Amino acid sequence: MAETLQIIGVDGIGDVQPGDDLVAIISRALRDSQITLVTGDIVVVTHKIVSKAEGRLVDLRTIEPSPFARQWSERYGKDARQTEVVLREATRIVRMDRGVIIAETRHGFVCANAGVDASNVAGADTVCLLPIDPDASAHRLAVGLEQACGVVVPVIITDSFGRPWRDGVVNIAIGIAGMTPLVDYRGQHDPYGYLMSASVLAVADELAAAAELVMNKVDQRPVAVVRGYAYAAGPGSGKNLVMRPERDMFR
């Protein structure tokens, strides 16, 4: 029998505010949606509601842009205040060109605008930052959901990243708790006898991308349950998916 993967969107999360109890909000939404978590489920959560609950919001009216941020923003028609926030969040600027900033964050992620985002945030003068420690955030959610729902479930926290040489953005895993994010096929033989030497699948990223098809960007559905994937339980983290500098051919 072929394996079947089910992705269930969780409605009713609502507009999350700083200080909100995400475990209580998600648990209530699961009950209201008549979704009962079972062993083997994986809960996927967009970072935006995690960041909001953790107060990772910046009021741009409080930001004084540097001369450099003003100059660059005027050249490309950008908000200098938001540019300043991006520069403050970045630990390394990879590229600044054509109105786009590609930067490395404190987490080691290389992404547009160092993860600073104005979408799905209330208020024209507010931007959202990435969680300070997405893995710790995922762990807190996993522990809380186990206590609230009585079942152990991994948690994946996601964000949408662009990809070199490919158009469009894709959801990836930035925080993980309770599962191994990589599946290593090296040393195994394929059905034709070929010895695989480089095949390591980023299954947490694949699950994050699949969940986005149900969560969607504009449907206010920031949580989904993945059911039917035989994940490997373990102490994995989002850091496991960040390429080490010595292997980065483009650094």
C-alpha positions in Angstrom: 0.0 0.0 0.0 1.3 3.4 -0.9 2.0 5.9 1.9 -0.5 8.7 2.3 0.4 12.1 3.7 -2.4 14.3 5.1 -2.1 18.0 5.9 -4.8 19.5 8.0 -5.2 23.3 8.3 -6.1 24.6 11.7 -8.6 27.6 11.6 -9.6 29.9 14.3 -6.1 31.1 15.5 -7.1 34.7 15.3 -4.8 37.8 15.6 -2.0 36.9 18.0 -0.8 39.7 20.3 2.4 40.1 22.3 2.2 38.1 25.5 -0.5 35.7 24.2 -0.3 32.0 25.3 0.2 30.3 22.0 -0.2 26.8 23.5 -3.7 27.8 24.8 -4.6 29.5 21.5 -3.5 26.5 19.3 -5.1 23.9 21.7 -8.4 25.8 21.6 -8.3 26.1 17.8 -7.6 22.4 17.5 -10.7 21.6 19.7 -12.9 24.1 17.8 -11.8 22.6 14.5 -12.5 19.1 15.9 -8.9 18.0 15.3 -7.5 15.5 17.8 -3.7 15.2 17.8 -2.5 11.6 17.6 0.9 9.9 17.9 2.8 10.5 14.7 1.4 14.0 14.0 3.6 16.9 13.4 2.5 20.5 14.2 3.7 23.2 11.8 3.5 26.8 12.9 4.5 30.0 11.0 7.0 32.0 12.8 4.9 35.1 12.5 2.5 34.2 15.3 5.4 33.0 17.4 7.2 36.3 16.9 4.0 38.2 17.7 3.4 36.3 20.9 7.1 36.8 21.9 6.8 40.6 21.3 9.2 40.6 18.3 7.5 43.6 16.8 9.1 47.0 16.0 7.3 50.3 15.8 9.1 52.1 13.0 8.1 55.4 14.4 10.7 54.8 17.1 13.5 54.2 14.6 16.0 56.8 13.6 17.7 55.7 10.4 21.4 56.1 9.9 22.7 58.3 7.0 23.6 55.1 5.2 20.1 53.6 5.5 18.6 56.9 4.3 20.9 57.1 1.3 20.3 53.5 0.2 16.5 53.8 0.8 16.2 57.0 -1.2 18.0 55.4 -4.1 15.5 52.5 -4.3 12.3 54.1 -2.9 12.4 52.1 0.4 11.4 53.0 3.9 14.6 54.1 5.6 13.3 53.1 9.0 12.7 49.5 7.9 16.1 49.4 6.2 17.7 50.5 9.5 15.9 47.7 11.3 17.2 45.2 8.7 20.8 46.4 9.1 20.5 46.1 12.9 19.2 42.5 12.6 22.0 41.5 10.2 25.2 40.0 11.4 26.6 40.0 7.8 25.5 41.7 4.6 25.8 39.2 1.8 24.5 41.5 -1.0 22.8 44.9 -1.3 21.7 45.6 -4.9 18.6 46.6 -6.9 16.6 47.5 -3.7 17.2 44.0 -2.2 19.2 43.2 1.0 20.4 39.7 1.4 21.8 39.3 4.9 22.8 36.7 7.5 21.0 36.7 10.8 22.2 35.9 14.2 20.8 32.4 13.7 23.0 31.8 10.6 20.1 32.1 8.2 20.9 33.9 4.9 17.7 35.5 3.6 16.1 38.7 2.3 16.0 41.6 4.7 17.4 39.5 7.6 13.9 38.1 8.2 12.4 41.6 8.8 8.8 41.5 7.4 5.8 43.8 7.3 3.3 41.3 5.9 0.5 39.9 8.0 1.3 42.5 10.7 -1.3 45.1 11.8 -0.3 48.7 11.5 1.5 50.4 8.6 4.4 51.4 10.9 5.1 47.9 12.4 7.5 45.2 11.2 8.0 41.7 12.6 11.4 40.1 13.4 12.3 36.5 13.6 12.1 34.8 17.0 15.3 35.2 19.0 15.7 31.4 19.3 13.3 29.5 17.0 14.4 26.1 18.3 13.6 27.2 21.9 10.3 28.5 20.8 9.5 25.2 19.1 10.5 23.3 22.2 8.2 25.3 24.4 5.3 24.7 22.0 6.0 21.0 21.9 6.1 20.7 25.7 3.0 22.8 26.1 1.0 20.9 23.5 2.0 17.6 25.1 0.7 18.8 28.4 -2.5 20.3 26.9 -3.3 17.5 24.4 -1.8 14.5 26.0 0.3 13.4 23.1 4.0 13.9 22.1 4.2 15.8 18.8 7.2 17.4 17.1 6.9 21.1 16.2 8.3 22.9 13.2 8.4 26.7 13.0 8.6 28.0 9.5 9.4 31.1 7.5 9.3 31.8 3.7 12.7 32.1 2.1 13.8 32.8 -1.5 16.2 30.4 -3.2 19.2 31.2 -5.3 18.6 30.4 -9.0 14.9 29.8 -8.4 12.0 32.2 -8.6 9.4 32.3 -5.8 9.6 31.7 -2.1 9.3 28.4 -0.2 8.5 27.7 3.4 11.4 26.3 5.3 12.0 25.1 8.9 13.7 27.6 11.1 12.9 26.0 14.4 12.4 22.3 15.2 11.7 20.3 18.3 11.1 16.5 18.6 12.3 15.2 15.3 15.4 14.8 13.2 15.3 17.4 10.4 17.6 15.4 8.0 17.4 11.9 6.5 20.8 10.6 5.4 20.8 8.1 2.6 24.6 8.1 2.2 26.0 4.6 2.2 22.7 3.0 1.0 22.1 1.5 -2.4 19.3 2.7 -4.7 17.1 0.0 -6.4 19.6 -0.2 -9.3 22.6 -0.9 -7.0 24.1 2.6 -7.1 25.8 3.6 -3.8 24.6 7.0 -2.7 27.3 9.3 -1.4 25.7 12.7 -1.2 21.9 12.2 -0.7 20.8 13.9 2.5 17.2 15.1 2.5 16.1 18.2 4.4 12.7 16.6 5.4 11.8 19.3 7.9 12.0 21.8 5.0 10.0 19.6 2.8 7.3 19.3 5.5 7.3 23.0 6.0 6.8 23.6 2.3 4.0 21.1 2.0 2.2 22.6 5.0 2.3 26.0 3.4 0.0 24.7 0.6 -2.7 24.4 3.2 -1.8 27.3 5.5 -1.5 29.8 2.6 -0.3 33.4 2.9 -3.6 35.2 3.0 -6.0 32.8 4.7 -5.0 33.5 8.3 -4.3 29.9 8.9 -0.8 29.9 10.5 -1.0 26.4 11.9 -1.3 23.0 10.2 -1.0 19.3 11.3 0.9 16.9 9.2 -0.3 13.3 9.5 1.2 10.2 8.1 4.8 11.0 7.7 7.1 8.5 9.5 9.5 11.0 11.0 12.5 10.0 13.1 12.1 11.3 16.7 15.2 13.0 18.1 16.8 16.2 19.4 16.9 17.9 16.0 17.1 21.7 15.5 16.8 24.3 12.9 20.6 24.9 13.3 21.1 21.4 11.8 19.8 22.8 8.5 22.2 25.8 8.3 25.2 25.1 6.0 28.5 25.3 7.8 30.7 28.2 6.6 33.5 25.8 5.4 31.0 24.1 3.1 29.5 27.3 1.7 31.0 27.7 -1.8 29.5 31.2 -2.2 30.7 32.8 1.0 
